[in-house]
Amino acid sequence: MKARMYYSFAILFASIASSWVHADQEVSAGSPPISCEFEFISFNTEFPTGRIDGCEQTGQNSYTLYLQPENEPINPSPWYAFQIVNASTQAAEIDITLLAQNGPARYSPKSSTDKQQWAAVPHTTGEETINFTIAVDPEVPLYIAGQEIIDNRSYLRWLADLAKTPAQEIFTLGYSSEGRPLPAMVSYAEGSDDWLVLIGRQHPPEITGALAMLHFGNALFSTDTNFSAFRKEFNILVVPNMNPDGVHLGNWRHSSLGLDMNRDWKNFSHPETQALNAFLQNIRAEGGNIQFALDFHSTYRNIYYTMPADYVNSKNMPLRNATLVDNWLDALATEISWDVINRPGHNSDSGVFKQYMADEFAVHAVTYEVGDNTDRAEIKATAEIAAELLIKFLDDD
């Protein structure tokens, strides 16, 4: 059996990458972009991922910007991203207060003039506020965001950079609730039935997890001899952006349906989760063996949420290669100077991706969580070493 036959099934869900030009098209039925114009200073969110939910001038050089969730109840993670324009002829120093509705000051502000290079903005925080002073040069738009901006188009460029050989095919896995494509890539190992699955961005603001996935993928698809050999033994499915609607809209956590996608791997209410489930089910139907999966996220610290090594699912099936994750993370702890927290747990009613993989396919999946404020060099180094060690343990299985 040839692994490449799985691709034909993907076409049932979508067209090829020619549709990708619409990755950030404005198809949303949600809130329109906010634009606040004052005498010389204006704020706008007219770009992908942009979000504030209101603004007012509270003093001569003071402004309050309001942050509201897409819906409630919600795990409060107030995202914001906006552009400041100074229409005067002189530089202006302005005071900004970000005020979140029922949300903590989770993401520290960063500034950029091009949305590529970002710098931390000195600030203070209250229970629901972030306060800072920023200088804005005339006619030079300045972007402020809670984290670096990685929009839907960024993933298209990244996948295009990864696909270096005919064995690596980029395609559209499916479409979101609002019609945005789910870009994906399969790297085929001719004659192999084994699969590694990587997914990310179920929760839109979780940028440090997204950075970890990018670095992990860059290592996995590098020209390094060990990674090249691994790609001849394992098929690899990469779906880096499971929630393109939420990313485009700048949502705090949910999809455009107002639901937490990482609680939907039991009910499959989203076309996005349905598409990936169908693809994975077809791998199994065609004789493939999913061996392991990673799901990249962010939280307040670096932590790996795992399944217990002795877990047995409702089909009375223990996890394949039961000690794989413990061995992998133990090895990682010896190779990096930062803490590696392995937190096993299970709940068959949770609807999270790692639980779904264990219950449906009897394999380990790990929720790879990165701290919001983790040093970017640490994120890169950890991801690269984690990838190097993982392929070793998968090859040894």
BELFENHU-V425059 format. One record per run of one state. SS is the DSSP state (hx for helix, st for strand, lp for the rest). FROM is the first residue (numbers start at 1). TO is the last residue. Records with the same first field share a line. If there is no record, write none. Layout:
SS=FROM-TO ; FROM-TO
This chain:
lp=1-2 ; 12-16 ; 23-34 ; 38-40 ; 45-50 ; 52-54 ; 60-61 ; 68-80 ; 87-91 ; 101-109 ; 113-118 ; 121-123 ; 126-128 ; 137-137 ; 139-141 ; 146-151 ; 163-167 ; 176-180 ; 188-193 ; 201-206 ; 221-224 ; 232-234 ; 240-243 ; 250-260 ; 264-270 ; 286-288 ; 300-302 ; 307-311 ; 313-317 ; 319-323 ; 336-341 ; 345-352 ; 362-363 ; 372-375 ; 397-397
hx=3-11 ; 17-22 ; 152-162 ; 207-220 ; 225-231 ; 244-249 ; 261-263 ; 271-285 ; 324-335 ; 353-361 ; 376-396
st=35-37 ; 41-44 ; 51-51 ; 55-59 ; 62-67 ; 81-86 ; 92-100 ; 110-112 ; 119-120 ; 124-125 ; 129-136 ; 138-138 ; 142-145 ; 168-175 ; 181-187 ; 194-200 ; 235-239 ; 289-299 ; 303-306 ; 312-312 ; 318-318 ; 342-344 ; 364-371
